[in-house]
């Protein structure tokens, strides 16, 4: 399918959204539930997979949907097509605090590998697939990095990353050790493997886990400071526990309650 060339504007700071401008007949594909608003005249159509398999018949659509299911995404995506005579805009919002990265696949060699929940939207014609890491160690211990989304084409794709984003250009042979959840995306020329930290004490008490991602150049790597898994674990840890109180509140208030109770008992004995 021919790629649509779209204009866009990213707005906001911590909670960003991207506005994509569509000429008559142009379309964008968005992740299910990511649309924020759209102008009248844009037609929505929910399809199996990523929409690039529409001309491939039922089995082509089913294959595209199955690839998305493996990565943990919805079976469906939504195509937004401008059916009006003038330019129209559709906006897609980030699901949690972070940055939206515009990725020009033409400049990146036609392919980008990214975390399975990073894709937000793209111009029509960008193909969404999956990429299994070939090395056995990655399969056993890779966690977030084992199954990646593969974006192919020569159009624009928009990827979301949590927190602050760092782009690193790795030279041939240059190696970077990264927490697996902090890897947002990388070009196919980068070698990705999982490496054992080497010290059980560090893994158990340092909070970093037993394994790290080893990225070796040449190529480009995008890193995020706040993976969604890390954010979710912190929210869960601070959430109210049984009785409607958080652990911190329970320990603090519980200490005051116990102290007050003991004081009352001791005071009563004095009388």
C-alpha positions as CSV (number, residue, x, y, z in Angstrom):
1,X,0.0,0.0,0.0
2,X,1.3,3.5,-0.9
3,X,2.3,5.6,2.1
4,X,0.3,8.7,3.0
5,X,2.5,11.8,3.6
6,X,1.0,13.6,6.6
7,X,1.7,16.8,8.4
8,X,1.7,16.7,12.2
9,X,2.1,18.8,15.4
10,X,2.9,17.5,18.8
11,X,1.4,19.5,21.7
12,X,1.9,19.5,25.4
13,X,4.8,18.8,27.8
14,X,4.3,16.0,30.2
15,X,1.0,14.7,28.8
16,X,1.4,15.1,25.1
17,X,-0.9,14.5,22.1
18,X,-0.2,14.6,18.4
19,X,-2.4,16.3,15.8
20,X,-2.2,14.7,12.4
21,X,-3.4,16.8,9.4
22,X,-5.0,14.8,6.6
23,X,-5.5,15.9,3.0
24,X,-8.6,14.7,1.2
25,X,-8.3,11.0,0.8
26,X,-5.4,10.6,3.3
27,X,-5.7,8.3,6.3
28,X,-4.0,7.6,9.6
29,X,-4.1,4.4,11.7
30,X,-4.4,4.6,15.5
31,X,-4.1,2.3,18.4
32,X,-7.4,1.3,19.8
33,X,-8.6,3.8,22.4
34,X,-5.9,6.4,21.6
35,X,-8.0,8.9,19.6
36,X,-8.5,12.3,21.4
37,X,-10.6,14.3,18.9
38,X,-11.2,14.6,15.2
39,X,-12.7,17.1,12.8
40,X,-16.1,16.5,11.1
41,X,-15.6,14.8,7.8
42,X,-13.2,12.2,9.0
43,X,-14.6,8.7,8.8
44,X,-13.6,6.0,11.3
45,X,-13.3,2.3,10.3
46,X,-12.2,-0.4,12.7
47,X,-10.2,-3.2,11.0
48,X,-8.4,-6.4,11.8
49,X,-4.7,-5.8,12.3
50,X,-3.0,-2.6,11.2
51,X,-5.0,-1.9,8.0
52,X,-2.2,-2.7,5.7
53,X,-3.6,-6.2,5.1
54,X,-6.9,-4.9,3.7
55,X,-6.1,-6.0,0.2
56,X,-4.9,-9.4,1.2
57,X,-8.3,-11.1,1.8
58,X,-9.6,-12.6,5.0
59,X,-6.5,-14.6,5.8
60,X,-4.2,-11.6,5.4
61,X,-6.4,-9.7,7.8
62,X,-6.4,-12.6,10.3
63,X,-2.6,-12.8,10.1
64,X,-2.2,-9.1,10.8
65,X,-4.6,-9.4,13.8
66,X,-2.8,-12.4,15.1
67,X,0.6,-10.6,15.1
68,X,-0.9,-7.8,17.2
69,X,-2.5,-10.3,19.6
70,X,0.9,-11.9,20.3
71,X,2.4,-8.5,21.3
72,X,-0.5,-8.0,23.8
73,X,-2.3,-5.4,21.8
74,X,-5.9,-5.3,20.6
75,X,-6.9,-7.4,17.6
76,X,-8.2,-4.2,16.0
77,X,-6.9,-0.8,15.0
78,X,-8.9,2.1,13.7
79,X,-8.4,3.8,10.3
80,X,-9.2,7.5,10.2
81,X,-9.8,8.7,6.6
82,X,-10.5,12.2,5.4
83,X,-13.6,12.0,3.3
84,X,-14.1,15.8,3.1
85,X,-12.8,18.3,0.4
86,X,-10.5,20.3,2.7
87,X,-7.8,19.5,5.2
88,X,-8.9,17.8,8.4
89,X,-7.2,16.9,11.7
90,X,-7.3,14.0,14.0
91,X,-5.5,13.8,17.4
92,X,-4.1,10.9,19.4
93,X,-3.2,11.2,23.1
94,X,-0.5,9.6,25.1
95,X,-1.7,7.0,27.6
96,X,0.6,8.1,30.5
97,X,3.1,10.9,31.2
98,X,6.0,10.9,28.7
99,X,6.9,12.0,25.2
100,X,5.6,11.2,21.7
101,X,8.4,10.5,19.2
102,X,7.8,11.1,15.5
103,X,9.7,8.3,13.6
104,X,10.3,8.8,9.9
105,X,10.8,5.2,8.8
106,X,12.3,6.4,5.5
107,X,15.2,8.0,7.3
108,X,15.6,5.0,9.6
109,X,16.0,2.5,6.8
110,X,12.4,1.4,6.5
111,X,12.2,-0.5,9.8
112,X,12.1,0.2,13.5
113,X,11.8,-2.2,16.5
114,X,10.0,-0.9,19.5
115,X,8.5,-2.1,22.8
116,X,5.2,-3.9,22.4
117,X,3.1,-1.1,24.0
118,X,5.0,1.9,22.4
119,X,3.0,2.3,19.1
120,X,0.5,5.1,19.2
121,X,-0.4,6.1,15.6
122,X,1.0,6.1,12.0
123,X,0.3,7.3,8.5
124,X,-1.7,4.8,6.4
125,X,0.7,2.2,4.8
126,X,2.9,1.6,7.8
127,X,2.9,-2.1,8.6
128,X,2.8,-3.3,12.2
129,X,4.3,-6.7,12.9
130,X,6.2,-8.6,15.5
131,X,9.9,-9.4,16.0
132,X,11.0,-12.3,18.2
133,X,14.5,-12.0,19.5
134,X,16.5,-14.8,18.1
135,X,18.8,-15.4,21.0
136,X,17.7,-18.0,23.6
137,X,18.8,-16.0,26.5
138,X,16.6,-13.1,25.5
139,X,13.6,-15.5,25.2
140,X,14.1,-16.9,28.7
141,X,15.1,-13.8,30.5
142,X,14.2,-10.8,28.3
143,X,10.9,-9.8,29.9
144,X,9.7,-6.7,28.1
145,X,12.4,-7.1,25.4
146,X,11.5,-10.6,24.2
147,X,8.7,-9.7,21.8
148,X,9.0,-6.4,20.0
149,X,6.8,-4.5,17.7
150,X,8.2,-4.1,14.2
151,X,7.2,-1.0,12.2
152,X,7.9,-1.2,8.5
153,X,7.4,1.2,5.6
154,X,8.6,4.6,4.5
155,X,6.1,6.8,6.3
156,X,5.6,8.5,9.7
157,X,5.0,6.5,12.8
158,X,4.4,7.9,16.3
159,X,5.8,6.1,19.3
160,X,5.1,6.9,23.0
161,X,7.8,6.7,25.7
162,X,7.4,7.2,29.4
163,X,9.2,10.0,31.3
164,X,12.2,11.6,29.6
165,X,13.5,10.2,26.4
166,X,17.2,9.8,25.5
167,X,18.4,9.1,22.0
168,X,21.8,7.5,21.7
169,X,23.8,6.9,18.6
170,X,26.0,3.8,19.0
171,X,29.2,3.5,17.1
172,X,30.3,0.1,15.7
173,X,31.2,-2.1,18.7
174,X,30.0,0.5,21.3
175,X,27.9,-1.2,24.0
176,X,25.2,0.2,26.3
177,X,23.8,-1.7,29.3
178,X,20.1,-0.8,30.0
179,X,17.2,-2.0,32.1
180,X,15.0,-4.0,29.8
181,X,12.0,-1.9,30.4
182,X,13.8,1.3,29.6
183,X,14.4,0.4,25.9
184,X,11.8,2.1,23.8
185,X,13.0,1.4,20.3
186,X,16.1,0.7,18.2
187,X,17.1,0.3,14.6
188,X,17.6,-3.2,13.3
189,X,21.4,-2.8,13.0
190,X,21.6,-2.7,16.8
191,X,22.5,-6.1,18.4
192,X,20.1,-6.8,21.3
193,X,20.9,-9.5,23.9
194,X,20.3,-10.1,27.6
195,X,23.3,-10.2,30.0
196,X,23.4,-11.7,33.5
197,X,24.3,-9.1,36.1
198,X,26.7,-11.5,37.8
199,X,26.1,-10.8,41.5
200,X,23.1,-12.3,43.3
201,X,23.4,-9.7,46.1
202,X,23.1,-6.8,43.6
203,X,20.1,-8.4,42.0
204,X,18.3,-9.2,45.3
205,X,19.0,-6.0,47.2
206,X,19.9,-3.4,44.5
207,X,16.4,-3.5,42.9
208,X,17.7,-3.8,39.3
209,X,17.0,-7.5,38.7
210,X,19.2,-10.3,37.5
211,X,19.4,-9.4,33.8
212,X,20.1,-6.2,31.8
213,X,19.7,-5.5,28.1
214,X,23.0,-5.3,26.2
215,X,22.8,-3.1,23.2
216,X,25.7,-3.1,20.7
217,X,26.1,-0.7,17.8
218,X,26.1,0.5,15.2
219,X,22.7,2.0,15.2
220,X,20.3,4.3,17.1
221,X,18.6,3.6,20.4
222,X,15.8,5.4,22.2
223,X,15.5,5.0,26.0
224,X,12.8,6.1,28.4
225,X,13.3,7.1,32.1
226,X,9.9,5.8,33.3
227,X,8.7,2.5,31.9
228,X,5.0,1.9,32.4
229,X,5.7,-1.3,34.4
230,X,7.8,0.7,36.8
231,X,5.2,3.4,37.2
232,X,2.5,0.8,37.7
233,X,4.5,-1.0,40.4
234,X,5.0,2.3,42.3
235,X,1.3,3.2,42.1
236,X,0.4,-0.3,43.3
237,X,2.8,-0.1,46.2
238,X,1.3,3.2,47.3
239,X,-2.3,2.2,46.8
240,X,-4.6,1.7,49.9
241,X,-4.3,-1.8,51.3
242,X,-6.9,-3.7,53.3
243,X,-9.0,-1.4,55.5
244,X,-8.8,1.5,53.1
245,X,-5.4,2.8,54.3
246,X,-2.1,2.8,52.5
247,X,0.8,1.0,54.1
248,X,2.5,4.3,55.0
249,X,-0.6,5.8,56.5
250,X,-1.3,2.5,58.3
251,X,2.1,2.3,59.9
252,X,2.2,6.0,60.9
253,X,-1.4,6.2,62.2
254,X,-1.1,2.8,63.7
255,X,1.9,3.9,65.6
256,X,0.0,6.9,67.0
257,X,-3.0,4.7,67.9
258,X,-0.9,2.2,69.7
259,X,1.0,5.0,71.5
260,X,-2.2,6.6,72.5
261,X,-3.7,3.3,73.7
262,X,-0.6,2.5,75.8
263,X,-0.5,6.0,77.2
264,X,-4.2,5.6,78.3
265,X,-3.6,2.3,79.9
266,X,-0.5,3.5,81.7
267,X,-2.2,6.6,82.8
268,X,-5.1,4.6,84.2
269,X,-2.8,2.5,86.2
270,X,-1.3,5.6,87.7
271,X,-4.6,6.7,88.9
